[in-house]
Amino acid sequence: MEKVSSSMEAGAAAKISSIFIYPIKSCRGISVPHAPLTPTGFRWDRQWLVVNQKGRAYTQRVEPKLALVQVELPNEAFLEGWEPTKASYIVIKAPGMDLLKVSLSKPPAIADGVSVWEWSGSALDEGDEASKWFTNYLGKPSRLVRFNAASETRPVDPAYAHGHIVMFSDGYPFMLSSQESLDALNKLLKEPVPINRFRPNILVHGCEPFSEDLWTEIKISQFSFQGVKLCSRCKIPTINQETAIAGPEPNDTLKKVRSDKVLRPGRKHQGKIYFGQNLVCKESLAGGKGKVIKVGDPVFVLQKVSSAAEAAA
């Protein structure tokens, strides 16, 4: 592990170019100028989930039409300390569907037996109108549920980041990637892909392609983040987020240049492909003021490894 010299610290390694929040898991993200940090990631990120009649999560892997579901929150929802009123709603739109408004006030009903990957627990049920909307849109029984932080915790894999928690994200509170990594990949593709294929929370620019693979500790504003695991990718990057139609790319190309076999030649290979770095925040993010990061914030690298083979994955 290499400590980065103070002379390099004087110059930032990168800057934040976009911040994305995905309020409903597997639905469209929102690009925001700033976002409050919470113990589970950015506020509102993956707080909602669409589930089937058995309570299991629907994702784009099985229901690519979720890519076309647009989600809007009030602009002030991304201000620090803002709390919803009775007149605050999440607004949900999709092709061929009427607008759905769901109150941001805490719903009274509980849905038991909700599961995402290995986790199961109870969640807050957003009611029959939302259920009917998603049932009609997907053509199969569905409910919209909200993570119940008052009664449930969902831990991050302790092998990589002990003591951290998430809501309904796949595994980690934050995922970071760089514009340069996307540009490098796009040079290899016949048809370039936008960053929405990879669904990062933090997009940075100004660094070398794939340098985020190496970052084990970075500082953004006054907050230290640890890079805890290279982000292994499923089939979602192959789904065009404007049409919900899947194709072979970019995963076919990633298999040639970003597989565990290529990046980690001395390790056991499981056919994984990597794009992006999963992060946890080292500071306690419960309560207190000033826990916000914003577009334009510089990123300082405090510690890094020398190759992707040395990074956790």
C-alpha positions in Angstrom: 0.0 0.0 0.0 1.4 3.3 -1.0 0.8 6.6 0.9 0.5 9.4 -1.6 3.0 12.2 -1.1 1.9 15.5 0.2 3.1 17.2 -3.0 0.6 15.1 -4.9 -2.1 16.0 -2.3 -1.6 19.6 -3.2 -3.1 18.8 -6.6 -6.3 16.9 -6.7 -6.4 13.6 -8.6 -9.8 14.3 -10.0 -13.0 16.4 -9.6 -16.6 15.3 -9.2 -18.4 15.9 -12.5 -21.8 14.3 -11.6 -23.6 12.9 -8.7 -26.4 10.3 -9.3 -29.1 9.0 -7.0 -31.4 6.1 -7.8 -34.3 6.4 -5.5 -36.0 3.2 -6.7 -33.7 0.3 -7.3 -33.1 -0.5 -11.0 -35.2 2.5 -12.1 -33.8 5.7 -13.7 -31.3 7.8 -11.8 -31.4 11.5 -10.9 -28.4 13.8 -11.6 -28.1 16.3 -8.7 -25.7 19.2 -8.0 -25.1 18.1 -4.4 -26.2 15.3 -2.1 -26.4 14.7 1.7 -24.3 11.8 3.0 -26.0 9.3 5.3 -24.7 6.0 6.8 -26.3 4.0 3.9 -25.0 6.2 1.1 -26.5 9.4 -0.5 -29.9 10.3 1.0 -32.8 8.7 -1.0 -30.5 6.3 -2.9 -32.1 2.9 -3.4 -34.6 3.6 -0.6 -37.4 2.0 -2.6 -37.8 -1.3 -4.3 -40.3 -3.0 -6.6 -41.0 -6.6 -5.4 -43.0 -9.5 -6.8 -45.8 -11.3 -5.0 -43.3 -13.3 -2.9 -41.5 -10.1 -1.8 -38.4 -10.7 -4.0 -36.7 -7.7 -5.6 -37.3 -7.0 -9.3 -34.3 -5.6 -11.0 -33.4 -4.8 -14.6 -31.7 -8.2 -14.9 -35.1 -9.8 -15.1 -37.3 -6.7 -15.8 -35.4 -4.4 -18.1 -38.5 -2.2 -18.5 -37.6 -0.7 -15.1 -34.9 1.2 -17.0 -37.7 3.4 -18.5 -39.3 4.3 -15.1 -38.4 8.0 -14.4 -38.4 9.1 -10.8 -38.6 12.7 -9.6 -38.1 14.0 -6.0 -38.6 17.6 -4.9 -35.5 19.7 -5.6 -35.3 20.6 -1.9 -35.1 16.9 -1.0 -31.4 17.1 -1.7 -30.8 20.0 0.7 -29.3 19.1 4.0 -31.7 18.7 6.8 -34.9 18.9 4.6 -37.8 16.8 5.9 -40.9 16.0 3.8 -44.3 17.6 4.5 -47.7 16.1 3.8 -47.5 17.8 0.4 -44.2 16.1 -0.6 -44.2 13.4 -3.2 -42.0 11.1 -5.2 -43.3 11.3 -8.8 -43.0 8.2 -11.0 -43.5 8.2 -14.8 -43.2 5.5 -17.5 -44.1 5.2 -21.2 -47.9 4.6 -21.6 -48.6 5.0 -17.9 -50.4 7.8 -16.0 -48.3 9.7 -13.5 -47.9 8.1 -10.1 -47.5 10.2 -7.0 -46.4 8.5 -3.8 -46.3 10.5 -0.6 -42.9 10.9 1.1 -44.6 10.7 4.4 -43.9 7.4 6.1 -46.5 4.8 5.0 -48.3 3.0 7.7 -48.4 -0.5 6.3 -45.6 -3.1 6.7 -44.6 -5.7 4.1 -43.0 -8.7 5.6 -40.7 -11.1 3.8 -39.0 -8.6 1.5 -35.8 -9.9 0.1 -32.8 -8.5 -1.9 -30.1 -11.1 -2.7 -29.1 -12.7 0.7 -31.0 -10.2 2.9 -34.6 -10.5 4.0 -36.7 -8.4 6.4 -39.7 -6.2 6.6 -40.2 -2.9 4.6 -42.8 -0.2 4.4 -45.5 -0.9 1.9 -46.4 2.1 -0.4 -50.0 1.0 -0.8 -52.4 -0.3 -3.4 -52.2 2.5 -5.9 -48.5 2.1 -6.3 -48.9 -1.7 -6.4 -51.5 -1.4 -9.2 -49.3 1.0 -11.2 -46.3 -1.3 -11.2 -48.5 -4.4 -11.7 -50.0 -2.9 -14.8 -46.6 -1.6 -16.1 -44.7 -4.9 -15.6 -47.7 -7.1 -16.4 -47.2 -9.2 -13.2 -48.1 -8.8 -9.5 -45.8 -6.1 -8.0 -45.6 -3.9 -4.9 -43.5 -0.8 -4.2 -41.8 -0.9 -0.8 -39.6 1.5 1.1 -36.7 0.5 3.3 -37.6 0.7 7.0 -34.5 2.1 8.7 -36.3 2.2 12.0 -36.5 -1.6 12.3 -34.1 -3.0 9.8 -30.4 -2.9 9.0 -28.7 -4.4 5.9 -25.0 -4.9 6.5 -22.3 -4.6 3.8 -20.3 -7.8 3.3 -18.0 -7.8 6.4 -15.2 -9.4 4.4 -14.8 -6.1 2.6 -16.2 -3.4 4.8 -17.1 -4.4 8.4 -19.7 -2.3 10.2 -21.1 -0.5 7.1 -24.8 -0.6 6.0 -26.9 -0.1 2.9 -30.6 0.1 2.0 -31.5 -1.6 -1.2 -28.3 -1.1 -3.2 -26.6 -4.2 -4.5 -23.8 -4.2 -2.0 -22.1 -0.9 -1.0 -23.1 2.6 0.0 -21.3 4.4 -2.9 -20.0 3.5 -6.3 -17.5 5.7 -8.1 -16.3 5.6 -11.7 -14.4 8.1 -13.9 -15.2 9.7 -17.2 -11.8 8.7 -18.5 -12.5 5.0 -17.9 -15.8 5.4 -19.8 -13.9 7.2 -22.6 -11.3 4.5 -22.8 -13.9 1.8 -23.0 -15.9 3.8 -25.7 -12.8 3.9 -27.9 -13.0 0.1 -28.1 -16.7 0.0 -28.9 -18.4 0.4 -32.3 -21.2 2.2 -30.5 -20.3 4.3 -27.5 -22.3 3.9 -24.3 -23.3 6.6 -21.8 -22.4 6.4 -18.1 -26.0 5.4 -17.3 -25.2 1.9 -18.3 -23.0 1.6 -15.2 -25.2 3.4 -12.6 -22.4 5.1 -10.5 -23.2 7.4 -7.6 -20.1 9.6 -8.2 -18.6 10.3 -11.6 -15.2 12.0 -11.6 -13.0 13.4 -14.3 -9.4 14.5 -14.6 -7.6 11.2 -13.8 -6.1 8.5 -15.9 -8.4 5.8 -17.2 -9.2 3.2 -14.5 -7.0 4.9 -11.9 -10.0 4.6 -9.6 -9.2 0.8 -9.5 -6.2 1.7 -7.4 -7.7 4.2 -4.9 -8.0 2.6 -1.4 -8.5 5.9 0.4 -9.7 9.2 -1.0 -10.8 12.5 0.4 -13.8 14.5 -0.9 -14.6 17.7 0.9 -13.7 16.8 4.5 -14.8 13.2 4.2 -12.6 10.1 3.8 -13.8 7.3 1.7 -12.3 3.8 1.4 -12.2 2.0 -1.9 -13.2 -1.5 -0.7 -13.9 -3.6 -3.7 -13.7 -3.3 -7.5 -17.3 -3.3 -8.8 -18.0 -6.5 -10.7 -20.7 -6.1 -13.3 -23.8 -8.1 -14.2 -25.8 -7.9 -17.4 -27.3 -4.4 -16.6 -24.6 -2.5 -18.6 -25.8 -4.4 -21.7 -29.3 -2.8 -21.3 -29.9 0.4 -23.3 -31.4 2.7 -20.6 -33.4 4.6 -23.3 -35.0 1.6 -24.9 -34.7 -1.2 -22.3 -33.3 -3.5 -25.0 -30.2 -5.6 -24.2 -27.3 -6.3 -26.5 -23.9 -8.0 -26.2 -22.0 -4.8 -25.5 -20.2 -3.3 -23.5 -19.8 -6.6 -21.6 -18.3 -8.5 -24.5 -15.5 -5.9 -24.8 -15.2 -5.7 -21.0 -14.5 -9.5 -20.9 -11.5 -8.9 -23.2 -10.0 -6.0 -21.3 -11.5 -5.8 -17.8 -12.0 -9.4 -16.7 -10.5 -11.0 -13.6 -8.3 -13.1 -15.9 -6.8 -9.9 -17.5 -6.6 -7.7 -14.4 -5.8 -10.3 -11.7 -3.7 -12.9 -13.5 -2.3 -14.6 -10.4 -5.7 -15.0 -8.7 -8.6 -17.5 -8.9 -10.8 -16.6 -11.9 -14.6 -16.6 -11.8 -15.3 -14.9 -15.1 -16.0 -11.5 -13.5 -15.7 -8.2 -15.2 -15.0 -4.9 -13.5 -15.9 -1.3 -13.9 -15.9 1.2 -11.1 -14.9 1.1 -7.4 -17.2 0.5 -4.4 -16.7 3.0 -1.6 -17.6 3.3 2.1 -17.3 6.6 4.1 -15.0 6.3 7.1 -16.6 9.1 9.0 -19.7 8.7 11.1 -22.5 10.1 9.1 -25.3 10.0 11.6 -26.7 13.5 12.3 -24.7 16.8 12.4 -24.3 19.5 9.8 -22.3 19.9 6.6 -22.4 16.3 5.5 -22.8 17.1 1.8 -20.7 16.6 -1.2 -21.2 18.5 -4.5 -20.3 18.6 -8.1 -17.0 20.3 -8.6 -15.5 19.0 -5.3 -11.9 17.9 -5.8 -10.9 14.3 -5.1 -7.6 13.8 -3.2 -6.0 10.3 -3.2 -4.6 9.5 0.2 -3.6 5.9 -0.4 -3.5 3.6 -3.4 -2.3 0.2 -4.5 0.0 -0.1 -7.5 -2.2 -2.4 -9.7 -5.7 -3.7 -10.0 -4.3 -7.1 -9.1 -3.6 -5.8 -5.6 -7.0 -4.2 -5.2 -9.8 -6.0 -3.3 -12.3 -7.5 -5.8 
